[in-house]
Amino acid sequence: MKVLCVILAVAAFARATDIHLQKVVGGISGEANTTRYWDCCKPSCSWAENVNAQSPVASCAVDGVTVLDPSSGSGCAEDGSGISYVCTNQQPWAVNDTVAFGFAAASFSGGADNSQCCVCLQLSFLNVLPNKKLIVQVTNTGGDLESNHFDIQLPGGGVGYFTHGCVSQWNCPANGWGAQYGGITSESECNELPEVLQPGCHFRFNWFENADNPKVTFEQVVCPSELTSITGCVV
């Protein structure tokens, strides 16, 4: 009986992690570069005017949990007037050994590109991470991004251009944890981050195998509820 229970439990787990994605007919696809970042700033897709959806991406108070009104100013404002930051639950997690969910800034035309806010894409890696798929929702854009470029949100991945946000939210070092671009270099340094951000940091060194800006192919998929239930943005 004990063996049967174990078998049933394993089968139930397998069903729970079996991901079925629906491709978007005529959706965007191609090959892209990736980078990584975590700047703590309010995502650009959190501004209502930037999204073609009933609700923009959720942004949060300094605690990273309390969802704020979309009109709240960004905590990355240099004059210190903003109060809105990225929510801490918008970090990646592994579903199983080959599938993971996450969030990314993206541009498909080069520069700040709001046209695809909140769409979801399946990223397949070229030359590294064989057979692994990362399904991301676009929650942010970036003026410094190239055409077909994903900047994956990874805590400890570097603050990039906006150095003020994580200092304001977490009182971290002036240029973030580790290098301004690229972030920390070892998993042990994840312990320097706030405890709530450490799971996403460890993800980089575990499931993501510390891949350094891998190239990917991408194809648009219908956003799974695992992602939209976090951001609140459905297109």
PyMOL commands that set and color helices and strands:
alter all, ss='L'
color gray80, all
select helices_A, chain A and resi 2-16+44-46+48-50+114-116+164-170+187-192+195-205+225-231
alter helices_A, ss='H'
color red, helices_A
select strands_A, chain A and resi 29-37+59-60+85-86+93-94+99-107+120-125+133-140+149-153+216-221
alter strands_A, ss='S'
color yellow, strands_A
deselect
rebuild
show_as cartoon
